[in-house]
Amino acid sequence: MIKETIDLFNRELPSETKLVAVSKFHPVEDILEAYSAGQRIFAESRPQELSAKVKALEAYEDLEFHFIGHLQTNKLKLVLPYVSLVHSVDSLRLLDAIQKWAADNGRRVNVLLELHVASESTKQGFTPDEAMEVMTGHPQDKWPDVRICGLMAMGSFTDDEAVVEGEFSRVESLFNEIRKKCPELSDTFRELSMGMSEDWRIALRHGSTMVRIGSSIFGPCH
Ligand SMILES: *Cc1c(COP(=O)(O)O)cnc(C)c1O
């Protein structure tokens, strides 16, 4: 099943859109099954679980992890050494803490700014105005060891496609507007992480470059 679904996504996704396989709550064996189907990018949302899986999968050198969960500033050392991208930077405080960690450790950290566009009040993130302010305020001077590679957003949890369509459309406009206003960043600010198992087709219509797919590939979380 895992292999078939990965094959299906590889056929359906345009070549410029990356498949991020969300392996949270699923065992290492499932990751290996996806790996043998050619999948290389996986995402986790909990620091401890990420560390354990990284350790178990050390031998697979071309396997890449992303982090997509809420990241507390006291957990950075469990996450940042092991991931090639953090999708879920949801506050200036976290951005500052990542900069400090990167400088202290001589590393460059790739991140996306998580936007708050869904109607649920529980979802974290920057408002579109705040994200615009960050990107037009010389981020490369304020956070020199952090590379802001784009935006991440989650649609509302609803069956009403029009609602999600509207949200993704607003994110796409903001993304394009930032790229237009900050041409000096256009080489690095190029990723739009949008779309999950239920709404990735809508996200593709709005320029998503990364879809984060969990349950469609691995089954429901236990
Ligand atoms: C769990 C999760 C996903 C995957 O969701 P599915 O609906 O299982 O595809 C994507 N993004 C984030 C941020 C998640 O926490």
py3Dmol code that shows the C-alpha trace and the ligand (Angstrom):
import py3Dmol

protein = """\
ATOM      1  CA  MET A   1       0.000   0.000   0.000  1.00  0.00           C
ATOM      2  CA  ILE A   2       2.741   2.480   0.942  1.00  0.00           C
ATOM      3  CA  LYS A   3       4.626   1.827  -2.275  1.00  0.00           C
ATOM      4  CA  GLU A   4       1.510   2.076  -4.449  1.00  0.00           C
ATOM      5  CA  THR A   5       0.539   5.420  -2.930  1.00  0.00           C
ATOM      6  CA  ILE A   6       4.015   6.854  -3.360  1.00  0.00           C
ATOM      7  CA  ASP A   7       4.048   5.723  -6.987  1.00  0.00           C
ATOM      8  CA  LEU A   8       0.674   7.374  -7.456  1.00  0.00           C
ATOM      9  CA  PHE A   9       1.840  10.709  -6.010  1.00  0.00           C
ATOM     10  CA  ASN A  10       4.973  10.583  -8.133  1.00  0.00           C
ATOM     11  CA  ARG A  11       2.800  10.209 -11.214  1.00  0.00           C
ATOM     12  CA  GLU A  12       0.328  12.931 -10.218  1.00  0.00           C
ATOM     13  CA  LEU A  13       2.609  15.637  -8.842  1.00  0.00           C
ATOM     14  CA  PRO A  14       4.195  18.051 -11.283  1.00  0.00           C
ATOM     15  CA  SER A  15       7.980  17.769 -11.397  1.00  0.00           C
ATOM     16  CA  GLU A  16       8.485  21.042  -9.499  1.00  0.00           C
ATOM     17  CA  THR A  17       6.418  19.870  -6.506  1.00  0.00           C
ATOM     18  CA  LYS A  18       8.154  17.780  -3.863  1.00  0.00           C
ATOM     19  CA  LEU A  19       6.447  15.013  -1.952  1.00  0.00           C
ATOM     20  CA  VAL A  20       7.127  15.229   1.788  1.00  0.00           C
ATOM     21  CA  ALA A  21       6.070  11.973   3.450  1.00  0.00           C
ATOM     22  CA  VAL A  22       4.768  12.750   6.948  1.00  0.00           C
ATOM     23  CA  SER A  23       5.855   9.753   9.019  1.00  0.00           C
ATOM     24  CA  LYS A  24       4.855  10.996  12.476  1.00  0.00           C
ATOM     25  CA  PHE A  25       3.364   8.285  14.713  1.00  0.00           C
ATOM     26  CA  HIS A  26       4.418   5.613  12.196  1.00  0.00           C
ATOM     27  CA  PRO A  27       7.244   3.149  12.786  1.00  0.00           C
ATOM     28  CA  VAL A  28      10.670   3.076  11.172  1.00  0.00           C
ATOM     29  CA  GLU A  29       9.603   0.003   9.172  1.00  0.00           C
ATOM     30  CA  ASP A  30       7.028   2.150   7.348  1.00  0.00           C
ATOM     31  CA  ILE A  31       9.681   4.741   6.552  1.00  0.00           C
ATOM     32  CA  LEU A  32      11.881   2.010   5.122  1.00  0.00           C
ATOM     33  CA  GLU A  33       9.052   0.720   2.974  1.00  0.00           C
ATOM     34  CA  ALA A  34       8.583   4.216   1.550  1.00  0.00           C
ATOM     35  CA  TYR A  35      12.345   4.539   1.132  1.00  0.00           C
ATOM     36  CA  SER A  36      12.479   1.385  -0.941  1.00  0.00           C
ATOM     37  CA  ALA A  37       9.760   2.921  -3.151  1.00  0.00           C
ATOM     38  CA  GLY A  38      12.157   5.810  -3.805  1.00  0.00           C
ATOM     39  CA  GLN A  39      10.876   8.317  -1.233  1.00  0.00           C
ATOM     40  CA  ARG A  40      13.675  10.377   0.335  1.00  0.00           C
ATOM     41  CA  ILE A  41      12.038  13.293   2.218  1.00  0.00           C
ATOM     42  CA  PHE A  42      10.194  12.533   5.464  1.00  0.00           C
ATOM     43  CA  ALA A  43       8.677  14.856   8.043  1.00  0.00           C
ATOM     44  CA  GLU A  44       8.150  14.578  11.771  1.00  0.00           C
ATOM     45  CA  SER A  45       6.353  16.805  14.243  1.00  0.00           C
ATOM     46  CA  ARG A  46       7.780  15.786  17.618  1.00  0.00           C
ATOM     47  CA  PRO A  47      11.394  16.347  18.667  1.00  0.00           C
ATOM     48  CA  GLN A  48      11.858  13.082  20.609  1.00  0.00           C
ATOM     49  CA  GLU A  49      10.294  10.969  17.910  1.00  0.00           C
ATOM     50  CA  LEU A  50      12.421  12.685  15.276  1.00  0.00           C
ATOM     51  CA  SER A  51      15.658  12.060  17.206  1.00  0.00           C
ATOM     52  CA  ALA A  52      14.837   8.398  17.692  1.00  0.00           C
ATOM     53  CA  LYS A  53      14.073   7.875  14.006  1.00  0.00           C
ATOM     54  CA  VAL A  54      17.159   9.766  12.840  1.00  0.00           C
ATOM     55  CA  LYS A  55      19.251   7.494  15.018  1.00  0.00           C
ATOM     56  CA  ALA A  56      17.562   4.318  13.797  1.00  0.00           C
ATOM     57  CA  LEU A  57      17.997   5.385  10.167  1.00  0.00           C
ATOM     58  CA  GLU A  58      21.560   6.711  10.369  1.00  0.00           C
ATOM     59  CA  ALA A  59      22.776   4.252   7.735  1.00  0.00           C
ATOM     60  CA  TYR A  60      20.513   5.746   5.041  1.00  0.00           C
ATOM     61  CA  GLU A  61      22.612   8.736   4.100  1.00  0.00           C
ATOM     62  CA  ASP A  62      20.357  10.180   1.413  1.00  0.00           C
ATOM     63  CA  LEU A  63      17.273  10.087   3.636  1.00  0.00           C
ATOM     64  CA  GLU A  64      16.241  13.597   4.610  1.00  0.00           C
ATOM     65  CA  PHE A  65      14.046  14.785   7.482  1.00  0.00           C
ATOM     66  CA  HIS A  66      11.986  17.945   7.710  1.00  0.00           C
ATOM     67  CA  PHE A  67      10.349  19.247  10.888  1.00  0.00           C
ATOM     68  CA  ILE A  68       6.702  20.326  10.694  1.00  0.00           C
ATOM     69  CA  GLY A  69       5.505  20.506  14.311  1.00  0.00           C
ATOM     70  CA  HIS A  70       5.399  23.301  16.834  1.00  0.00           C
ATOM     71  CA  LEU A  71       8.986  23.842  17.948  1.00  0.00           C
ATOM     72  CA  GLN A  72       9.729  25.044  21.454  1.00  0.00           C
ATOM     73  CA  THR A  73      12.895  27.089  21.869  1.00  0.00           C
ATOM     74  CA  ASN A  74      14.234  24.675  24.502  1.00  0.00           C
ATOM     75  CA  LYS A  75      14.017  21.758  22.041  1.00  0.00           C
ATOM     76  CA  LEU A  76      16.162  23.191  19.249  1.00  0.00           C
ATOM     77  CA  LYS A  77      19.121  20.937  19.862  1.00  0.00           C
ATOM     78  CA  LEU A  78      16.939  17.850  19.465  1.00  0.00           C
ATOM     79  CA  VAL A  79      15.779  19.001  16.053  1.00  0.00           C
ATOM     80  CA  LEU A  80      18.049  21.432  14.216  1.00  0.00           C
ATOM     81  CA  PRO A  81      21.121  19.193  13.814  1.00  0.00           C
ATOM     82  CA  TYR A  82      19.021  16.558  12.057  1.00  0.00           C
ATOM     83  CA  VAL A  83      16.706  18.323   9.619  1.00  0.00           C
ATOM     84  CA  SER A  84      17.243  19.996   6.266  1.00  0.00           C
ATOM     85  CA  LEU A  85      14.175  22.239   6.648  1.00  0.00           C
ATOM     86  CA  VAL A  86      11.896  23.486   9.438  1.00  0.00           C
ATOM     87  CA  HIS A  87       8.452  24.253   7.936  1.00  0.00           C
ATOM     88  CA  SER A  88       6.911  25.528  11.142  1.00  0.00           C
ATOM     89  CA  VAL A  89       8.623  28.732  12.282  1.00  0.00           C
ATOM     90  CA  ASP A  90       5.633  30.475  13.785  1.00  0.00           C
ATOM     91  CA  SER A  91       7.019  33.437  15.769  1.00  0.00           C
ATOM     92  CA  LEU A  92       9.780  36.034  15.861  1.00  0.00           C
ATOM     93  CA  ARG A  93      10.866  34.593  19.173  1.00  0.00           C
ATOM     94  CA  LEU A  94      11.504  31.216  17.532  1.00  0.00           C
ATOM     95  CA  LEU A  95      13.285  32.856  14.602  1.00  0.00           C
ATOM     96  CA  ASP A  96      15.603  34.675  17.058  1.00  0.00           C
ATOM     97  CA  ALA A  97      16.270  31.455  18.977  1.00  0.00           C
ATOM     98  CA  ILE A  98      17.099  29.563  15.777  1.00  0.00           C
ATOM     99  CA  GLN A  99      19.489  32.349  14.747  1.00  0.00           C
ATOM    100  CA  LYS A 100      21.254  32.100  18.099  1.00  0.00           C
ATOM    101  CA  TRP A 101      21.508  28.300  17.875  1.00  0.00           C
ATOM    102  CA  ALA A 102      22.835  28.499  14.308  1.00  0.00           C
ATOM    103  CA  ALA A 103      25.475  31.101  15.209  1.00  0.00           C
ATOM    104  CA  ASP A 104      26.542  29.180  18.322  1.00  0.00           C
ATOM    105  CA  ASN A 105      26.839  25.955  16.326  1.00  0.00           C
ATOM    106  CA  GLY A 106      28.307  27.298  13.112  1.00  0.00           C
ATOM    107  CA  ARG A 107      25.354  26.110  11.082  1.00  0.00           C
ATOM    108  CA  ARG A 108      22.979  27.539   8.505  1.00  0.00           C
ATOM    109  CA  VAL A 109      19.335  26.591   9.128  1.00  0.00           C
ATOM    110  CA  ASN A 110      16.686  26.493   6.381  1.00  0.00           C
ATOM    111  CA  VAL A 111      13.196  27.466   7.457  1.00  0.00           C
ATOM    112  CA  LEU A 112       9.748  28.388   6.190  1.00  0.00           C
ATOM    113  CA  LEU A 113       7.496  30.925   7.893  1.00  0.00           C
ATOM    114  CA  GLU A 114       4.265  29.305   9.009  1.00  0.00           C
ATOM    115  CA  LEU A 115       1.262  31.452   8.198  1.00  0.00           C
ATOM    116  CA  HIS A 116      -1.920  31.656  10.141  1.00  0.00           C
ATOM    117  CA  VAL A 117      -4.682  31.648   7.538  1.00  0.00           C
ATOM    118  CA  ALA A 118      -7.080  28.933   8.686  1.00  0.00           C
ATOM    119  CA  SER A 119     -10.163  29.876  10.663  1.00  0.00           C
ATOM    120  CA  GLU A 120      -9.287  27.651  13.637  1.00  0.00           C
ATOM    121  CA  SER A 121      -7.884  29.756  16.454  1.00  0.00           C
ATOM    122  CA  THR A 122      -5.607  26.912  17.553  1.00  0.00           C
ATOM    123  CA  LYS A 123      -3.401  27.131  14.482  1.00  0.00           C
ATOM    124  CA  GLN A 124      -0.185  29.034  15.096  1.00  0.00           C
ATOM    125  CA  GLY A 125       1.746  31.292  12.854  1.00  0.00           C
ATOM    126  CA  PHE A 126       2.389  34.702  11.353  1.00  0.00           C
ATOM    127  CA  THR A 127      -0.404  36.783   9.884  1.00  0.00           C
ATOM    128  CA  PRO A 128       0.159  37.720   6.234  1.00  0.00           C
ATOM    129  CA  ASP A 129       1.073  41.286   7.309  1.00  0.00           C
ATOM    130  CA  GLU A 130       3.630  40.028   9.822  1.00  0.00           C
ATOM    131  CA  ALA A 131       5.208  37.721   7.243  1.00  0.00           C
ATOM    132  CA  MET A 132       5.448  40.601   4.780  1.00  0.00           C
ATOM    133  CA  GLU A 133       7.090  42.748   7.469  1.00  0.00           C
ATOM    134  CA  VAL A 134       9.654  40.032   8.224  1.00  0.00           C
ATOM    135  CA  MET A 135      10.556  39.545   4.582  1.00  0.00           C
ATOM    136  CA  THR A 136      10.770  43.237   3.652  1.00  0.00           C
ATOM    137  CA  GLY A 137      12.760  44.080   6.818  1.00  0.00           C
ATOM    138  CA  HIS A 138      16.128  42.722   5.623  1.00  0.00           C
ATOM    139  CA  PRO A 139      15.867  39.265   7.170  1.00  0.00           C
ATOM    140  CA  GLN A 140      19.357  38.342   5.949  1.00  0.00           C
ATOM    141  CA  ASP A 141      20.797  41.069   8.238  1.00  0.00           C
ATOM    142  CA  LYS A 142      18.650  40.262  11.264  1.00  0.00           C
ATOM    143  CA  TRP A 143      19.001  36.475  11.024  1.00  0.00           C
ATOM    144  CA  PRO A 144      22.182  35.939   8.993  1.00  0.00           C
ATOM    145  CA  ASP A 145      22.466  32.230   9.765  1.00  0.00           C
ATOM    146  CA  VAL A 146      18.845  31.459   8.972  1.00  0.00           C
ATOM    147  CA  ARG A 147      17.732  31.057   5.380  1.00  0.00           C
ATOM    148  CA  ILE A 148      14.017  31.792   4.998  1.00  0.00           C
ATOM    149  CA  CYS A 149      13.139  29.598   2.013  1.00  0.00           C
ATOM    150  CA  GLY A 150       9.427  30.340   1.724  1.00  0.00           C
ATOM    151  CA  LEU A 151       6.047  29.956   3.391  1.00  0.00           C
ATOM    152  CA  MET A 152       4.056  27.123   4.934  1.00  0.00           C
ATOM    153  CA  ALA A 153       0.324  27.086   5.496  1.00  0.00           C
ATOM    154  CA  MET A 154      -2.411  24.753   6.646  1.00  0.00           C
ATOM    155  CA  GLY A 155      -5.936  25.012   5.353  1.00  0.00           C
ATOM    156  CA  SER A 156      -8.944  24.952   7.643  1.00  0.00           C
ATOM    157  CA  PHE A 157     -10.221  21.552   8.698  1.00  0.00           C
ATOM    158  CA  THR A 158     -13.444  21.593   6.705  1.00  0.00           C
ATOM    159  CA  ASP A 159     -15.245  19.777   3.900  1.00  0.00           C
ATOM    160  CA  ASP A 160     -15.988  23.113   2.282  1.00  0.00           C
ATOM    161  CA  GLU A 161     -13.457  23.238  -0.531  1.00  0.00           C
ATOM    162  CA  ALA A 162     -14.218  26.883  -1.255  1.00  0.00           C
ATOM    163  CA  VAL A 163     -12.946  27.892   2.185  1.00  0.00           C
ATOM    164  CA  VAL A 164      -9.622  26.102   1.712  1.00  0.00           C
ATOM    165  CA  GLU A 165      -9.390  27.369  -1.857  1.00  0.00           C
ATOM    166  CA  GLY A 166      -9.731  30.947  -0.577  1.00  0.00           C
ATOM    167  CA  GLU A 167      -7.068  30.411   2.080  1.00  0.00           C
ATOM    168  CA  PHE A 168      -4.545  28.849  -0.303  1.00  0.00           C
ATOM    169  CA  SER A 169      -5.249  31.554  -2.834  1.00  0.00           C
ATOM    170  CA  ARG A 170      -4.420  34.252  -0.256  1.00  0.00           C
ATOM    171  CA  VAL A 171      -1.162  32.468   0.617  1.00  0.00           C
ATOM    172  CA  GLU A 172      -0.228  32.215  -3.045  1.00  0.00           C
ATOM    173  CA  SER A 173      -0.825  35.961  -3.537  1.00  0.00           C
ATOM    174  CA  LEU A 174       1.253  36.818  -0.503  1.00  0.00           C
ATOM    175  CA  PHE A 175       4.062  34.532  -1.674  1.00  0.00           C
ATOM    176  CA  ASN A 176       4.122  36.186  -5.097  1.00  0.00           C
ATOM    177  CA  GLU A 177       3.915  39.656  -3.591  1.00  0.00           C
ATOM    178  CA  ILE A 178       6.887  38.992  -1.312  1.00  0.00           C
ATOM    179  CA  ARG A 179       8.930  37.667  -4.232  1.00  0.00           C
ATOM    180  CA  LYS A 180       8.066  40.767  -6.218  1.00  0.00           C
ATOM    181  CA  LYS A 181       8.894  43.197  -3.406  1.00  0.00           C
ATOM    182  CA  CYS A 182      12.131  41.422  -2.481  1.00  0.00           C
ATOM    183  CA  PRO A 183      13.792  40.467  -5.775  1.00  0.00           C
ATOM    184  CA  GLU A 184      17.107  40.074  -3.947  1.00  0.00           C
ATOM    185  CA  LEU A 185      15.583  37.118  -2.071  1.00  0.00           C
ATOM    186  CA  SER A 186      14.030  35.373  -5.040  1.00  0.00           C
ATOM    187  CA  ASP A 187      16.813  32.778  -5.296  1.00  0.00           C
ATOM    188  CA  THR A 188      16.198  31.562  -1.755  1.00  0.00           C
ATOM    189  CA  PHE A 189      12.557  32.461  -1.093  1.00  0.00           C
ATOM    190  CA  ARG A 190      10.954  29.941  -3.442  1.00  0.00           C
ATOM    191  CA  GLU A 191       9.118  27.225  -1.512  1.00  0.00           C
ATOM    192  CA  LEU A 192       5.419  27.115  -0.783  1.00  0.00           C
ATOM    193  CA  SER A 193       4.568  24.225   1.543  1.00  0.00           C
ATOM    194  CA  MET A 194       0.810  23.705   1.222  1.00  0.00           C
ATOM    195  CA  GLY A 195      -1.430  20.693   0.954  1.00  0.00           C
ATOM    196  CA  MET A 196      -2.049  17.574   3.056  1.00  0.00           C
ATOM    197  CA  SER A 197      -3.863  14.305   2.347  1.00  0.00           C
ATOM    198  CA  GLU A 198      -7.280  15.973   2.095  1.00  0.00           C
ATOM    199  CA  ASP A 199      -6.428  19.189   0.268  1.00  0.00           C
ATOM    200  CA  TRP A 200      -3.260  18.708  -1.796  1.00  0.00           C
ATOM    201  CA  ARG A 201      -5.116  18.973  -5.110  1.00  0.00           C
ATOM    202  CA  ILE A 202      -6.396  22.410  -4.114  1.00  0.00           C
ATOM    203  CA  ALA A 203      -2.882  23.403  -2.999  1.00  0.00           C
ATOM    204  CA  LEU A 204      -1.431  22.414  -6.374  1.00  0.00           C
ATOM    205  CA  ARG A 205      -3.824  24.807  -8.072  1.00  0.00           C
ATOM    206  CA  HIS A 206      -2.267  27.578  -5.967  1.00  0.00           C
ATOM    207  CA  GLY A 207       1.399  27.047  -6.623  1.00  0.00           C
ATOM    208  CA  SER A 208       2.384  24.605  -3.897  1.00  0.00           C
ATOM    209  CA  THR A 209       5.982  23.379  -4.268  1.00  0.00           C
ATOM    210  CA  MET A 210       5.797  20.904  -1.363  1.00  0.00           C
ATOM    211  CA  VAL A 211       2.881  18.756  -0.294  1.00  0.00           C
ATOM    212  CA  ARG A 212       2.987  17.173   3.178  1.00  0.00           C
ATOM    213  CA  ILE A 213       1.221  13.842   2.970  1.00  0.00           C
ATOM    214  CA  GLY A 214       0.743  11.595   6.007  1.00  0.00           C
ATOM    215  CA  SER A 215      -2.374   9.453   6.277  1.00  0.00           C
ATOM    216  CA  SER A 216      -2.799   8.841   2.528  1.00  0.00           C
ATOM    217  CA  ILE A 217       0.604   7.155   2.479  1.00  0.00           C
ATOM    218  CA  PHE A 218       0.903   5.565   5.914  1.00  0.00           C
ATOM    219  CA  GLY A 219      -2.712   5.167   7.011  1.00  0.00           C
ATOM    220  CA  PRO A 220      -4.449   6.999   9.857  1.00  0.00           C
ATOM    221  CA  CYS A 221      -2.468   7.906  12.962  1.00  0.00           C
ATOM    222  CA  HIS A 222      -2.933   5.429  15.786  1.00  0.00           C
TER     223      HIS A 222
END
"""
ligand_1 = """\
15
LIG
C 0.236 15.592 10.302
C 0.559 16.729 9.438
C 0.481 16.611 8.034
C -0.042 15.369 7.322
O -1.419 15.312 7.441
P -2.298 14.185 6.683
O -3.654 14.740 6.691
O -2.148 12.940 7.483
O -1.736 14.057 5.315
C 0.860 17.712 7.283
N 1.300 18.846 7.853
C 1.381 18.997 9.190
C 1.867 20.282 9.742
C 1.012 17.947 10.022
O 1.093 18.104 11.347
"""
view = py3Dmol.view(width=600, height=400)
view.addModel(protein, "pdb")
view.setStyle({"model": 0}, {"cartoon": {"style": "trace"}})
view.addModel(ligand_1, "xyz")
view.setStyle({"model": 1}, {"stick": {}})
view.zoomTo()
view.show()
